[in-house]
Amino acid sequence: MVSDRYGLSLVGAQMAAVAGVFWPGEPRWRLPQAVAVGATASVVGGTMLAAAGTVRLGRLVRALPAPPDGSVLRTDGAYGVVRHPIYAGLVASCTGAAILRARPEPLAAVAVLAAVLHFKAGYEERLLRLRFGAAYEE
């Protein structure tokens, strides 16, 4: 199994990528209104999805991918719709924010974020399989 250092490095990379989305800088192009509206909808919808996943986990929510002691397998609410609602919501909201920033660096940062969360989700799924076995596979 991969060490806890791997989980910590993924969290650090995730935080750096999110910071990159919001790194200061002036817009470099103008967005058409339809693009701005769609990007805003992505920010709002992604935030709502991530919040729904966070609320469903309650006090057991954490940044590290390893499930904490006392955790239970969630398959209802946002977890009944998507396996990783917090990660999906974070990518959706950061994608919208990166588009609204109207500069290339935030778009590159959101691509890095999506890659980091892909690896983090895979690692988390291995840990969840170890914790919950066949119930997780369903």
Buried (B, 14 or more C-beta within 10 A) or exposed (E): EEEEEBBEBBBEBBEEBBEBBEEEEEEEEEBEEEEBEBBBEBBEBBBBBBBBBBEBBEEEEEEBBBBEEEBEEBEEEBBEEBBBBBBBBBBBBBBBBBBBBBBEBBBBBBBBBBEBBEBBBEBBBEBBEEBBEEEBEE
